[in-house]
Amino acid sequence: MNSAQLEEIAEGFEVLATRNFRTPLVPLLERVNQSPHVRERILSYDDHILKQFPLMAHFATIRVMSLQLKVLR
């Protein structure tokens, strides 16, 4: 789903918060190393990358949004 489709779904709602998860590198690196300890580090680095470089959000494979219905006045 692309950003335009997400905006269409969120139409009529106020977006309270958005958070992105998992760049495409996460599944690739998880396949290379299956250790739970390493997986935690991969996810931690991925989270850091997405927070420090907002433009990377375009590549995130998961987006969570907190929505509130807009009140019509």
mmCIF file of the N, C-alpha and C atoms, coordinates in Angstrom:
data_MODEL
# 
_entry.id   MODEL 
# 
loop_
_atom_site.group_PDB 
_atom_site.id 
_atom_site.type_symbol 
_atom_site.label_atom_id 
_atom_site.label_alt_id 
_atom_site.label_comp_id 
_atom_site.label_asym_id 
_atom_site.label_entity_id 
_atom_site.label_seq_id 
_atom_site.pdbx_PDB_ins_code 
_atom_site.Cartn_x 
_atom_site.Cartn_y 
_atom_site.Cartn_z 
_atom_site.occupancy 
_atom_site.B_iso_or_equiv 
_atom_site.pdbx_formal_charge 
_atom_site.auth_seq_id 
_atom_site.auth_comp_id 
_atom_site.auth_asym_id 
_atom_site.auth_atom_id 
_atom_site.pdbx_PDB_model_num 
ATOM 1   N N  . MET A 1 1  ? 0.846   -1.164  0.000  1.00 0.00 ? 1  MET A N  1 
ATOM 2   C CA . MET A 1 1  ? 0.000   0.000   0.000  1.00 0.00 ? 1  MET A CA 1 
ATOM 3   C C  . MET A 1 1  ? 0.898   1.236   0.000  1.00 0.00 ? 1  MET A C  1 
ATOM 4   N N  . ASN A 1 2  ? 0.591   2.185   -0.836 1.00 0.00 ? 2  ASN A N  1 
ATOM 5   C CA . ASN A 1 2  ? 1.420   3.390   -0.902 1.00 0.00 ? 2  ASN A CA 1 
ATOM 6   C C  . ASN A 1 2  ? 0.810   4.521   -0.067 1.00 0.00 ? 2  ASN A C  1 
ATOM 7   N N  . SER A 1 3  ? 1.526   5.623   0.030  1.00 0.00 ? 3  SER A N  1 
ATOM 8   C CA . SER A 1 3  ? 1.099   6.746   0.865  1.00 0.00 ? 3  SER A CA 1 
ATOM 9   C C  . SER A 1 3  ? -0.239  7.327   0.422  1.00 0.00 ? 3  SER A C  1 
ATOM 10  N N  . ALA A 1 4  ? -0.469  7.406   -0.871 1.00 0.00 ? 4  ALA A N  1 
ATOM 11  C CA . ALA A 1 4  ? -1.737  7.943   -1.378 1.00 0.00 ? 4  ALA A CA 1 
ATOM 12  C C  . ALA A 1 4  ? -2.903  7.059   -0.933 1.00 0.00 ? 4  ALA A C  1 
ATOM 13  N N  . GLN A 1 5  ? -2.723  5.759   -0.961 1.00 0.00 ? 5  GLN A N  1 
ATOM 14  C CA . GLN A 1 5  ? -3.769  4.843   -0.527 1.00 0.00 ? 5  GLN A CA 1 
ATOM 15  C C  . GLN A 1 5  ? -4.028  4.973   0.974  1.00 0.00 ? 5  GLN A C  1 
ATOM 16  N N  . LEU A 1 6  ? -2.954  5.150   1.755  1.00 0.00 ? 6  LEU A N  1 
ATOM 17  C CA . LEU A 1 6  ? -3.117  5.340   3.200  1.00 0.00 ? 6  LEU A CA 1 
ATOM 18  C C  . LEU A 1 6  ? -3.868  6.637   3.495  1.00 0.00 ? 6  LEU A C  1 
ATOM 19  N N  . GLU A 1 7  ? -3.552  7.689   2.757  1.00 0.00 ? 7  GLU A N  1 
ATOM 20  C CA . GLU A 1 7  ? -4.252  8.960   2.939  1.00 0.00 ? 7  GLU A CA 1 
ATOM 21  C C  . GLU A 1 7  ? -5.731  8.809   2.614  1.00 0.00 ? 7  GLU A C  1 
ATOM 22  N N  . GLU A 1 8  ? -6.040  8.035   1.604  1.00 0.00 ? 8  GLU A N  1 
ATOM 23  C CA . GLU A 1 8  ? -7.436  7.813   1.233  1.00 0.00 ? 8  GLU A CA 1 
ATOM 24  C C  . GLU A 1 8  ? -8.169  7.061   2.350  1.00 0.00 ? 8  GLU A C  1 
ATOM 25  N N  . ILE A 1 9  ? -7.523  6.054   2.927  1.00 0.00 ? 9  ILE A N  1 
ATOM 26  C CA . ILE A 1 9  ? -8.126  5.296   4.022  1.00 0.00 ? 9  ILE A CA 1 
ATOM 27  C C  . ILE A 1 9  ? -8.348  6.187   5.240  1.00 0.00 ? 9  ILE A C  1 
ATOM 28  N N  . ALA A 1 10 ? -7.388  7.070   5.508  1.00 0.00 ? 10 ALA A N  1 
ATOM 29  C CA . ALA A 1 10 ? -7.452  7.950   6.684  1.00 0.00 ? 10 ALA A CA 1 
ATOM 30  C C  . ALA A 1 10 ? -8.346  9.167   6.471  1.00 0.00 ? 10 ALA A C  1 
ATOM 31  N N  . GLU A 1 11 ? -8.911  9.311   5.269  1.00 0.00 ? 11 GLU A N  1 
ATOM 32  C CA . GLU A 1 11 ? -9.784  10.455  4.994  1.00 0.00 ? 11 GLU A CA 1 
ATOM 33  C C  . GLU A 1 11 ? -10.966 10.445  5.966  1.00 0.00 ? 11 GLU A C  1 
ATOM 34  N N  . GLY A 1 12 ? -11.236 11.584  6.555  1.00 0.00 ? 12 GLY A N  1 
ATOM 35  C CA . GLY A 1 12 ? -12.310 11.679  7.536  1.00 0.00 ? 12 GLY A CA 1 
ATOM 36  C C  . GLY A 1 12 ? -11.815 11.469  8.962  1.00 0.00 ? 12 GLY A C  1 
ATOM 37  N N  . PHE A 1 13 ? -10.514 11.166  9.080  1.00 0.00 ? 13 PHE A N  1 
ATOM 38  C CA . PHE A 1 13 ? -9.904  10.981  10.385 1.00 0.00 ? 13 PHE A CA 1 
ATOM 39  C C  . PHE A 1 13 ? -8.773  11.983  10.579 1.00 0.00 ? 13 PHE A C  1 
ATOM 40  N N  . GLU A 1 14 ? -8.510  12.316  11.814 1.00 0.00 ? 14 GLU A N  1 
ATOM 41  C CA . GLU A 1 14 ? -7.332  13.115  12.157 1.00 0.00 ? 14 GLU A CA 1 
ATOM 42  C C  . GLU A 1 14 ? -6.234  12.128  12.537 1.00 0.00 ? 14 GLU A C  1 
ATOM 43  N N  . VAL A 1 15 ? -5.075  12.291  11.929 1.00 0.00 ? 15 VAL A N  1 
ATOM 44  C CA . VAL A 1 15 ? -3.942  11.413  12.246 1.00 0.00 ? 15 VAL A CA 1 
ATOM 45  C C  . VAL A 1 15 ? -3.266  11.957  13.501 1.00 0.00 ? 15 VAL A C  1 
ATOM 46  N N  . LEU A 1 16 ? -3.343  11.194  14.589 1.00 0.00 ? 16 LEU A N  1 
ATOM 47  C CA . LEU A 1 16 ? -2.767  11.614  15.860 1.00 0.00 ? 16 LEU A CA 1 
ATOM 48  C C  . LEU A 1 16 ? -1.288  11.262  15.942 1.00 0.00 ? 16 LEU A C  1 
ATOM 49  N N  . ALA A 1 17 ? -0.931  10.119  15.376 1.00 0.00 ? 17 ALA A N  1 
ATOM 50  C CA . ALA A 1 17 ? 0.466   9.682   15.415 1.00 0.00 ? 17 ALA A CA 1 
ATOM 51  C C  . ALA A 1 17 ? 0.689   8.634   14.334 1.00 0.00 ? 17 ALA A C  1 
ATOM 52  N N  . THR A 1 18 ? 1.922   8.584   13.861 1.00 0.00 ? 18 THR A N  1 
ATOM 53  C CA . THR A 1 18 ? 2.318   7.589   12.867 1.00 0.00 ? 18 THR A CA 1 
ATOM 54  C C  . THR A 1 18 ? 3.679   7.037   13.264 1.00 0.00 ? 18 THR A C  1 
ATOM 55  N N  . ARG A 1 19 ? 3.855   5.743   13.101 1.00 0.00 ? 19 ARG A N  1 
ATOM 56  C CA . ARG A 1 19 ? 5.157   5.139   13.373 1.00 0.00 ? 19 ARG A CA 1 
ATOM 57  C C  . ARG A 1 19 ? 5.425   4.093   12.304 1.00 0.00 ? 19 ARG A C  1 
ATOM 58  N N  . ASN A 1 20 ? 6.658   4.092   11.816 1.00 0.00 ? 20 ASN A N  1 
ATOM 59  C CA . ASN A 1 20 ? 7.061   3.162   10.773 1.00 0.00 ? 20 ASN A CA 1 
ATOM 60  C C  . ASN A 1 20 ? 7.986   2.103   11.344 1.00 0.00 ? 20 ASN A C  1 
ATOM 61  N N  . PHE A 1 21 ? 7.869   0.898   10.794 1.00 0.00 ? 21 PHE A N  1 
ATOM 62  C CA . PHE A 1 21 ? 8.676   -0.230  11.231 1.00 0.00 ? 21 PHE A CA 1 
ATOM 63  C C  . PHE A 1 21 ? 9.215   -0.992  10.027 1.00 0.00 ? 21 PHE A C  1 
ATOM 64  N N  . ARG A 1 22 ? 10.310  -1.637  10.215 1.00 0.00 ? 22 ARG A N  1 
ATOM 65  C CA . ARG A 1 22 ? 10.891  -2.615  9.302  1.00 0.00 ? 22 ARG A CA 1 
ATOM 66  C C  . ARG A 1 22 ? 11.200  -2.119  7.896  1.00 0.00 ? 22 ARG A C  1 
ATOM 67  N N  . THR A 1 23 ? 12.430  -1.742  7.706  1.00 0.00 ? 23 THR A N  1 
ATOM 68  C CA . THR A 1 23 ? 12.904  -1.504  6.354  1.00 0.00 ? 23 THR A CA 1 
ATOM 69  C C  . THR A 1 23 ? 13.112  -2.872  5.699  1.00 0.00 ? 23 THR A C  1 
ATOM 70  N N  . PRO A 1 24 ? 13.235  -2.954  4.399  1.00 0.00 ? 24 PRO A N  1 
ATOM 71  C CA . PRO A 1 24 ? 13.419  -4.246  3.733  1.00 0.00 ? 24 PRO A CA 1 
ATOM 72  C C  . PRO A 1 24 ? 14.682  -5.000  4.168  1.00 0.00 ? 24 PRO A C  1 
ATOM 73  N N  . LEU A 1 25 ? 15.603  -4.315  4.821  1.00 0.00 ? 25 LEU A N  1 
ATOM 74  C CA . LEU A 1 25 ? 16.808  -5.005  5.286  1.00 0.00 ? 25 LEU A CA 1 
ATOM 75  C C  . LEU A 1 25 ? 16.527  -5.985  6.416  1.00 0.00 ? 25 LEU A C  1 
ATOM 76  N N  . VAL A 1 26 ? 15.485  -5.753  7.191  1.00 0.00 ? 26 VAL A N  1 
ATOM 77  C CA . VAL A 1 26 ? 15.211  -6.605  8.355  1.00 0.00 ? 26 VAL A CA 1 
ATOM 78  C C  . VAL A 1 26 ? 14.990  -8.060  7.954  1.00 0.00 ? 26 VAL A C  1 
ATOM 79  N N  . PRO A 1 27 ? 14.049  -8.383  7.054  1.00 0.00 ? 27 PRO A N  1 
ATOM 80  C CA . PRO A 1 27 ? 13.865  -9.793  6.699  1.00 0.00 ? 27 PRO A CA 1 
ATOM 81  C C  . PRO A 1 27 ? 15.111  -10.409 6.054  1.00 0.00 ? 27 PRO A C  1 
ATOM 82  N N  . LEU A 1 28 ? 15.824  -9.609  5.293  1.00 0.00 ? 28 LEU A N  1 
ATOM 83  C CA . LEU A 1 28 ? 17.051  -10.107 4.660  1.00 0.00 ? 28 LEU A CA 1 
ATOM 84  C C  . LEU A 1 28 ? 18.085  -10.498 5.720  1.00 0.00 ? 28 LEU A C  1 
ATOM 85  N N  . LEU A 1 29 ? 18.312  -9.611  6.681  1.00 0.00 ? 29 LEU A N  1 
ATOM 86  C CA . LEU A 1 29 ? 19.292  -9.899  7.731  1.00 0.00 ? 29 LEU A CA 1 
ATOM 87  C C  . LEU A 1 29 ? 18.820  -11.010 8.660  1.00 0.00 ? 29 LEU A C  1 
ATOM 88  N N  . GLU A 1 30 ? 17.516  -11.126 8.869  1.00 0.00 ? 30 GLU A N  1 
ATOM 89  C CA . GLU A 1 30 ? 16.990  -12.209 9.698  1.00 0.00 ? 30 GLU A CA 1 
ATOM 90  C C  . GLU A 1 30 ? 17.229  -13.572 9.054  1.00 0.00 ? 30 GLU A C  1 
ATOM 91  N N  . ARG A 1 31 ? 17.199  -13.620 7.741  1.00 0.00 ? 31 ARG A N  1 
ATOM 92  C CA . ARG A 1 31 ? 17.474  -14.886 7.049  1.00 0.00 ? 31 ARG A CA 1 
ATOM 93  C C  . ARG A 1 31 ? 18.934  -15.286 7.160  1.00 0.00 ? 31 ARG A C  1 
ATOM 94  N N  . VAL A 1 32 ? 19.796  -14.289 7.199  1.00 0.00 ? 32 VAL A N  1 
ATOM 95  C CA . VAL A 1 32 ? 21.236  -14.554 7.301  1.00 0.00 ? 32 VAL A CA 1 
ATOM 96  C C  . VAL A 1 32 ? 21.597  -15.056 8.697  1.00 0.00 ? 32 VAL A C  1 
ATOM 97  N N  . ASN A 1 33 ? 20.955  -14.492 9.718  1.00 0.00 ? 33 ASN A N  1 
ATOM 98  C CA . ASN A 1 33 ? 21.275  -14.871 11.087 1.00 0.00 ? 33 ASN A CA 1 
ATOM 99  C C  . ASN A 1 33 ? 19.987  -15.061 11.869 1.00 0.00 ? 33 ASN A C  1 
ATOM 100 N N  . GLN A 1 34 ? 19.755  -16.267 12.381 1.00 0.00 ? 34 GLN A N  1 
ATOM 101 C CA . GLN A 1 34 ? 18.503  -16.619 13.048 1.00 0.00 ? 34 GLN A CA 1 
ATOM 102 C C  . GLN A 1 34 ? 18.567  -16.473 14.572 1.00 0.00 ? 34 GLN A C  1 
ATOM 103 N N  . SER A 1 35 ? 19.664  -16.007 15.109 1.00 0.00 ? 35 SER A N  1 
ATOM 104 C CA . SER A 1 35 ? 19.826  -15.863 16.554 1.00 0.00 ? 35 SER A CA 1 
ATOM 105 C C  . SER A 1 35 ? 18.856  -14.813 17.111 1.00 0.00 ? 35 SER A C  1 
ATOM 106 N N  . PRO A 1 36 ? 18.102  -15.148 18.186 1.00 0.00 ? 36 PRO A N  1 
ATOM 107 C CA . PRO A 1 36 ? 17.180  -14.171 18.781 1.00 0.00 ? 36 PRO A CA 1 
ATOM 108 C C  . PRO A 1 36 ? 17.898  -12.908 19.263 1.00 0.00 ? 36 PRO A C  1 
ATOM 109 N N  . HIS A 1 37 ? 19.108  -13.065 19.804 1.00 0.00 ? 37 HIS A N  1 
ATOM 110 C CA . HIS A 1 37 ? 19.869  -11.907 20.282 1.00 0.00 ? 37 HIS A CA 1 
ATOM 111 C C  . HIS A 1 37 ? 20.212  -10.974 19.119 1.00 0.00 ? 37 HIS A C  1 
ATOM 112 N N  . VAL A 1 38 ? 20.632  -11.545 18.013 1.00 0.00 ? 38 VAL A N  1 
ATOM 113 C CA . VAL A 1 38 ? 20.981  -10.744 16.841 1.00 0.00 ? 38 VAL A CA 1 
ATOM 114 C C  . VAL A 1 38 ? 19.723  -10.103 16.256 1.00 0.00 ? 38 VAL A C  1 
ATOM 115 N N  . ARG A 1 39 ? 18.602  -10.818 16.282 1.00 0.00 ? 39 ARG A N  1 
ATOM 116 C CA . ARG A 1 39 ? 17.337  -10.271 15.765 1.00 0.00 ? 39 ARG A CA 1 
ATOM 117 C C  . ARG A 1 39 ? 16.954  -9.006  16.536 1.00 0.00 ? 39 ARG A C  1 
ATOM 118 N N  . GLU A 1 40 ? 17.109  -9.033  17.849 1.00 0.00 ? 40 GLU A N  1 
ATOM 119 C CA . GLU A 1 40 ? 16.811  -7.848  18.658 1.00 0.00 ? 40 GLU A CA 1 
ATOM 120 C C  . GLU A 1 40 ? 17.677  -6.662  18.243 1.00 0.00 ? 40 GLU A C  1 
ATOM 121 N N  . ARG A 1 41 ? 18.933  -6.919  17.972 1.00 0.00 ? 41 ARG A N  1 
ATOM 122 C CA . ARG A 1 41 ? 19.841  -5.847  17.543 1.00 0.00 ? 41 ARG A CA 1 
ATOM 123 C C  . ARG A 1 41 ? 19.461  -5.323  16.166 1.00 0.00 ? 41 ARG A C  1 
ATOM 124 N N  . ILE A 1 42 ? 19.091  -6.222  15.274 1.00 0.00 ? 42 ILE A N  1 
ATOM 125 C CA . ILE A 1 42 ? 18.671  -5.810  13.929 1.00 0.00 ? 42 ILE A CA 1 
ATOM 126 C C  . ILE A 1 42 ? 17.466  -4.875  14.028 1.00 0.00 ? 42 ILE A C  1 
ATOM 127 N N  . LEU A 1 43 ? 16.475  -5.263  14.830 1.00 0.00 ? 43 LEU A N  1 
ATOM 128 C CA . LEU A 1 43 ? 15.280  -4.438  14.983 1.00 0.00 ? 43 LEU A CA 1 
ATOM 129 C C  . LEU A 1 43 ? 15.601  -3.107  15.658 1.00 0.00 ? 43 LEU A C  1 
ATOM 130 N N  . SER A 1 44 ? 16.525  -3.137  16.603 1.00 0.00 ? 44 SER A N  1 
ATOM 131 C CA . SER A 1 44 ? 16.937  -1.904  17.283 1.00 0.00 ? 44 SER A CA 1 
ATOM 132 C C  . SER A 1 44 ? 17.623  -0.948  16.311 1.00 0.00 ? 44 SER A C  1 
ATOM 133 N N  . TYR A 1 45 ? 18.534  -1.463  15.499 1.00 0.00 ? 45 TYR A N  1 
ATOM 134 C CA . TYR A 1 45 ? 19.220  -0.624  14.502 1.00 0.00 ? 45 TYR A CA 1 
ATOM 135 C C  . TYR A 1 45 ? 18.229  -0.099  13.467 1.00 0.00 ? 45 TYR A C  1 
ATOM 136 N N  . ASP A 1 46 ? 17.294  -0.942  13.065 1.00 0.00 ? 46 ASP A N  1 
ATOM 137 C CA . ASP A 1 46 ? 16.290  -0.536  12.088 1.00 0.00 ? 46 ASP A CA 1 
ATOM 138 C C  . ASP A 1 46 ? 15.445  0.610   12.646 1.00 0.00 ? 46 ASP A C  1 
ATOM 139 N N  . ASP A 1 47 ? 15.036  0.496   13.900 1.00 0.00 ? 47 ASP A N  1 
ATOM 140 C CA . ASP A 1 47 ? 14.268  1.551   14.562 1.00 0.00 ? 47 ASP A CA 1 
ATOM 141 C C  . ASP A 1 47 ? 15.076  2.843   14.613 1.00 0.00 ? 47 ASP A C  1 
ATOM 142 N N  . HIS A 1 48 ? 16.345  2.726   14.936 1.00 0.00 ? 48 HIS A N  1 
ATOM 143 C CA . HIS A 1 48 ? 17.233  3.897   15.003 1.00 0.00 ? 48 HIS A CA 1 
ATOM 144 C C  . HIS A 1 48 ? 17.327  4.582   13.629 1.00 0.00 ? 48 HIS A C  1 
ATOM 145 N N  . ILE A 1 49 ? 17.511  3.784   12.596 1.00 0.00 ? 49 ILE A N  1 
ATOM 146 C CA . ILE A 1 49 ? 17.616  4.329   11.234 1.00 0.00 ? 49 ILE A CA 1 
ATOM 147 C C  . ILE A 1 49 ? 16.343  5.092   10.864 1.00 0.00 ? 49 ILE A C  1 
ATOM 148 N N  . LEU A 1 50 ? 15.184  4.502   11.147 1.00 0.00 ? 50 LEU A N  1 
ATOM 149 C CA . LEU A 1 50 ? 13.919  5.152   10.790 1.00 0.00 ? 50 LEU A CA 1 
ATOM 150 C C  . LEU A 1 50 ? 13.687  6.436   11.574 1.00 0.00 ? 50 LEU A C  1 
ATOM 151 N N  . LYS A 1 51 ? 14.172  6.493   12.803 1.00 0.00 ? 51 LYS A N  1 
ATOM 152 C CA . LYS A 1 51 ? 14.016  7.716   13.605 1.00 0.00 ? 51 LYS A CA 1 
ATOM 153 C C  . LYS A 1 51 ? 15.006  8.798   13.194 1.00 0.00 ? 51 LYS A C  1 
ATOM 154 N N  . GLN A 1 52 ? 16.223  8.432   12.865 1.00 0.00 ? 52 GLN A N  1 
ATOM 155 C CA . GLN A 1 52 ? 17.260  9.409   12.535 1.00 0.00 ? 52 GLN A CA 1 
ATOM 156 C C  . GLN A 1 52 ? 17.165  9.919   11.102 1.00 0.00 ? 52 GLN A C  1 
ATOM 157 N N  . PHE A 1 53 ? 16.588  9.119   10.213 1.00 0.00 ? 53 PHE A N  1 
ATOM 158 C CA . PHE A 1 53 ? 16.502  9.480   8.798  1.00 0.00 ? 53 PHE A CA 1 
ATOM 159 C C  . PHE A 1 53 ? 15.049  9.357   8.340  1.00 0.00 ? 53 PHE A C  1 
ATOM 160 N N  . PRO A 1 54 ? 14.229  10.374  8.607  1.00 0.00 ? 54 PRO A N  1 
ATOM 161 C CA . PRO A 1 54 ? 12.793  10.312  8.300  1.00 0.00 ? 54 PRO A CA 1 
ATOM 162 C C  . PRO A 1 54 ? 12.474  9.952   6.849  1.00 0.00 ? 54 PRO A C  1 
ATOM 163 N N  . LEU A 1 55 ? 13.339  10.292  5.923  1.00 0.00 ? 55 LEU A N  1 
ATOM 164 C CA . LEU A 1 55 ? 13.075  9.949   4.517  1.00 0.00 ? 55 LEU A CA 1 
ATOM 165 C C  . LEU A 1 55 ? 13.071  8.436   4.283  1.00 0.00 ? 55 LEU A C  1 
ATOM 166 N N  . MET A 1 56 ? 13.689  7.687   5.181  1.00 0.00 ? 56 MET A N  1 
ATOM 167 C CA . MET A 1 56 ? 13.710  6.226   5.065  1.00 0.00 ? 56 MET A CA 1 
ATOM 168 C C  . MET A 1 56 ? 12.323  5.625   5.325  1.00 0.00 ? 56 MET A C  1 
ATOM 169 N N  . ALA A 1 57 ? 11.423  6.404   5.925  1.00 0.00 ? 57 ALA A N  1 
ATOM 170 C CA . ALA A 1 57 ? 10.071  5.908   6.200  1.00 0.00 ? 57 ALA A CA 1 
ATOM 171 C C  . ALA A 1 57 ? 9.383   5.450   4.913  1.00 0.00 ? 57 ALA A C  1 
ATOM 172 N N  . HIS A 1 58 ? 9.775   6.030   3.805  1.00 0.00 ? 58 HIS A N  1 
ATOM 173 C CA . HIS A 1 58 ? 9.228   5.631   2.500  1.00 0.00 ? 58 HIS A CA 1 
ATOM 174 C C  . HIS A 1 58 ? 9.442   4.138   2.245  1.00 0.00 ? 58 HIS A C  1 
ATOM 175 N N  . PHE A 1 59 ? 10.511  3.578   2.798  1.00 0.00 ? 59 PHE A N  1 
ATOM 176 C CA . PHE A 1 59 ? 10.860  2.176   2.561  1.00 0.00 ? 59 PHE A CA 1 
ATOM 177 C C  . PHE A 1 59 ? 10.319  1.238   3.640  1.00 0.00 ? 59 PHE A C  1 
ATOM 178 N N  . ALA A 1 60 ? 9.710   1.783   4.674  1.00 0.00 ? 60 ALA A N  1 
ATOM 179 C CA . ALA A 1 60 ? 9.191   0.945   5.761  1.00 0.00 ? 60 ALA A CA 1 
ATOM 180 C C  . ALA A 1 60 ? 8.102   0.023   5.226  1.00 0.00 ? 60 ALA A C  1 
ATOM 181 N N  . THR A 1 61 ? 8.098   -1.213  5.708  1.00 0.00 ? 61 THR A N  1 
ATOM 182 C CA . THR A 1 61 ? 7.104   -2.184  5.250  1.00 0.00 ? 61 THR A CA 1 
ATOM 183 C C  . THR A 1 61 ? 5.895   -2.245  6.169  1.00 0.00 ? 61 THR A C  1 
ATOM 184 N N  . ILE A 1 62 ? 5.983   -1.597  7.341  1.00 0.00 ? 62 ILE A N  1 
ATOM 185 C CA . ILE A 1 62 ? 4.870   -1.563  8.287  1.00 0.00 ? 62 ILE A CA 1 
ATOM 186 C C  . ILE A 1 62 ? 4.689   -0.123  8.764  1.00 0.00 ? 62 ILE A C  1 
ATOM 187 N N  . ARG A 1 63 ? 3.455   0.364   8.716  1.00 0.00 ? 63 ARG A N  1 
ATOM 188 C CA . ARG A 1 63 ? 3.144   1.697   9.238  1.00 0.00 ? 63 ARG A CA 1 
ATOM 189 C C  . ARG A 1 63 ? 1.927   1.571   10.148 1.00 0.00 ? 63 ARG A C  1 
ATOM 190 N N  . VAL A 1 64 ? 2.068   2.078   11.348 1.00 0.00 ? 64 VAL A N  1 
ATOM 191 C CA . VAL A 1 64 ? 0.975   2.068   12.317 1.00 0.00 ? 64 VAL A CA 1 
ATOM 192 C C  . VAL A 1 64 ? 0.529   3.508   12.514 1.00 0.00 ? 64 VAL A C  1 
ATOM 193 N N  . MET A 1 65 ? -0.780  3.720   12.459 1.00 0.00 ? 65 MET A N  1 
ATOM 194 C CA . MET A 1 65 ? -1.314  5.069   12.597 1.00 0.00 ? 65 MET A CA 1 
ATOM 195 C C  . MET A 1 65 ? -2.369  5.083   13.694 1.00 0.00 ? 65 MET A C  1 
ATOM 196 N N  . SER A 1 66 ? -2.350  6.131   14.499 1.00 0.00 ? 66 SER A N  1 
ATOM 197 C CA . SER A 1 66 ? -3.393  6.369   15.487 1.00 0.00 ? 66 SER A CA 1 
ATOM 198 C C  . SER A 1 66 ? -4.323  7.411   14.886 1.00 0.00 ? 66 SER A C  1 
ATOM 199 N N  . LEU A 1 67 ? -5.590  7.032   14.715 1.00 0.00 ? 67 LEU A N  1 
ATOM 200 C CA . LEU A 1 67 ? -6.558  7.900   14.053 1.00 0.00 ? 67 LEU A CA 1 
ATOM 201 C C  . LEU A 1 67 ? -7.698  8.256   15.005 1.00 0.00 ? 67 LEU A C  1 
ATOM 202 N N  . GLN A 1 68 ? -8.239  9.441   14.795 1.00 0.00 ? 68 GLN A N  1 
ATOM 203 C CA . GLN A 1 68 ? -9.415  9.875   15.553 1.00 0.00 ? 68 GLN A CA 1 
ATOM 204 C C  . GLN A 1 68 ? -10.408 10.434  14.555 1.00 0.00 ? 68 GLN A C  1 
ATOM 205 N N  . LEU A 1 69 ? -11.636 10.016  14.684 1.00 0.00 ? 69 LEU A N  1 
ATOM 206 C CA . LEU A 1 69 ? -12.677 10.488  13.787 1.00 0.00 ? 69 LEU A CA 1 
ATOM 207 C C  . LEU A 1 69 ? -12.805 12.001  13.892 1.00 0.00 ? 69 LEU A C  1 
ATOM 208 N N  . LYS A 1 70 ? -12.805 12.687  12.742 1.00 0.00 ? 70 LYS A N  1 
ATOM 209 C CA . LYS A 1 70 ? -12.970 14.141  12.737 1.00 0.00 ? 70 LYS A CA 1 
ATOM 210 C C  . LYS A 1 70 ? -14.401 14.474  13.092 1.00 0.00 ? 70 LYS A C  1 
ATOM 211 N N  . VAL A 1 71 ? -14.547 15.454  13.934 1.00 0.00 ? 71 VAL A N  1 
ATOM 212 C CA . VAL A 1 71 ? -15.874 15.901  14.350 1.00 0.00 ? 71 VAL A CA 1 
ATOM 213 C C  . VAL A 1 71 ? -16.301 17.023  13.411 1.00 0.00 ? 71 VAL A C  1 
ATOM 214 N N  . LEU A 1 72 ? -17.446 16.845  12.782 1.00 0.00 ? 72 LEU A N  1 
ATOM 215 C CA . LEU A 1 72 ? -17.975 17.861  11.878 1.00 0.00 ? 72 LEU A CA 1 
ATOM 216 C C  . LEU A 1 72 ? -18.732 18.896  12.695 1.00 0.00 ? 72 LEU A C  1 
ATOM 217 N N  . ARG A 1 73 ? -18.464 20.162  12.427 1.00 0.00 ? 73 ARG A N  1 
ATOM 218 C CA . ARG A 1 73 ? -19.121 21.237  13.164 1.00 0.00 ? 73 ARG A CA 1 
ATOM 219 C C  . ARG A 1 73 ? -20.001 22.045  12.274 1.00 0.00 ? 73 ARG A C  1 
# 
